[in-house]
Amino acid sequence: MKIVPLNERYLNEAEKLIEKIFQPIEEEKLTLRSSIYPEKYKDYLQKHGFTELKYYVLIEDEKVIGITGLYAYDKDFYWLGWFCVDKKYRNKGFGKKLLNFAIYKAQTKKFLYLYTEDYDEFKKARKLYEKFGFELYKKEGKFLYYKFDFLKHKDKFVNVFSNIEPCNNKTYKKN
């Protein structure tokens, strides 16, 4: 298992995974491509107010089995985007590792909050968010909005990767 920044090699698989899980509209899928090609999608990034955008894929046997993204609009918070694990690989700890990784990456950027959006039908994801310390702060119809407060959990994730190879924006591997 490894977590790597999204790149050309894994782009098609990542797009298929989010299509299978979320059924996004075409414009929403541009966030993946914008992560790889920020200059090419500069107008898209500016239109949506992204100041930073990066996606990561979870790889098992050279296959994309999970994805998460982190993006920012301002200096205080990150947004967790397209967080998911392929249904065939759930209940094996992959989601925990991927969420741990995302929280760690956001924490290293010194953001105050990490936000995410969920839907009523994704009960398992909600349980995982809550287990990690995310708190529901708003509900609008079927949309649920969660917030992770780094000040409340400042010691929880500091050394979470002490027994694994550092990410250094290239690869995260289990020892």
N, C-alpha and C positions, 0 to 999 in steps of 0.2 A: 504494500500500500504506500502511495506517495501522494503528496499534494503539490501541484506545480501551477505557476501562473498560466492562465489560458493562453494558448498560442495557436498558430495555424494548424498544427498537427492535430489538435483536439477540437477545433472549432465546430466542425460538422457534427461530431458526436455530442458536444455540449448543447448545440442547438436542438438536436433531436430529443435530448433528455428534457430540456425545459418545455419543448412542445408537448411531449408525452405527459408531463406532470402538470403544467400550468396553462396550456393552450393560449400563449400570448399572441397579441396582434403583431403584425410585421414590424411596426415601428419599435415596439418594446424589445424585440430581439436585437435591435441595433446596439443596445448597450453592450452585448458580447463583442461585436465587431469593433465598437468604439474603444473597448478595453485594449484590443490588440493594435489597432490603427488610429490612435488619437488624432494625428494630423489629418488623415483622410476624413474623419468624422468630426472635425473641429466645430462646424456649424451646428451639428446635432448636439454636441456636448454643451455648447454655449446656449442653445435654445432651451435646454432643460436645466441649465444652471449648475452643471456638474463642475466642481473644482478639482475633483480627483475621482478616478474610476478604475477599479482593478478586479478582475475575476480570476478565480482559482478553480482547478478541477481536481477531483479525487480520482486517482488512477489505481486500478487493481488489474493485474495481468494485462497491462497496456490498453485497458478499456476504461472509458470515462464512466464512473459509477456514481459520481456526485459532483455538485458544483456549488459555489458560493461566490458572492460578489460583495465588494465593499466600495461604497462611493460616498462622496462628501458634497455638501452644498455650501457649508460654511465651516468656520474653525472649531465649532463646539461639538459637532456630532458626525458620526458615520451612519450610513444606512446599510443594512444587511439585505442583499438582493439575490433572488433566484436560489435561495438555500434549499437544496433537496438531495436526496439519495435515491437512486433507481430502486423501484419496488422489490426487485429480486435480491437486493443487497441490504435490505432493512433488517432491523433487530439483530445486528451483528456488531454494533458499536461504531460503525462508520459515521453515522450522523453526529455522534458525540465528539468524535475526533475532528470532524469538519467544523462543527460549531466552536469547539475549543480553539481551533486554529484561527477562525475568523475573529473571535474575541481577542485572542492574543495579538493578531495583526492590528486590530483597531486600537488596542491598548498601547502598543508601541508608538502609535502616532499621537499619543497624548490627547485623544478626544475625551470629552466628558460623557457622551452618551452614544449608544448604539441602538438604532431603531430598526424595527421590522414590521411587516404587515403580514397578516395571516387571514385565513378564511375559516368559516365554521367547519368545513368538511376536513380540514387538516388537523384533527385532534392529536395525533401523535407528535406532530411538530410543535404544537402548543405545549404539550406536556414537557417536551425537551427544553423549549425556551424557558418555561417556568422553573424547571429543575436547575437550570443554569443561572437563574436570578432575574430573568426578564419579567417585567410587570406590565399587566394590561393597563393602558392609560386612556384608551378611547375605543369605542365601538360605533361603527356606522354601517347599518344593515348587516350584510354578511362579512364585512371587513373588520378585523380586529387589529389594533395597533399596540405593539409592545415596545418597551423601552428598557434598556440595560444601563444602569447608572454606575459608571466606573468608580466614582467616589465611594459608593456603598460597598463595592466589591474590590477595593483597591489591592488587597492582598491575595485575593482568590486565584488569579491567573498569572501572577508575576513569574513564577518559576515552572509553569505548567509543562514547558518543553525542555526541562533540564536533562532529561534522559534520552533525548533524541537530537538528531542532527539539526542545527539551526537552519532556518528557512533561507536566509540571505537572498530572498526574492528569486531563487532558482528552484530549489527542491526541498520538500519536507519529507523525510523518510523515517519510518519506524526502525529502531535498532533491533 
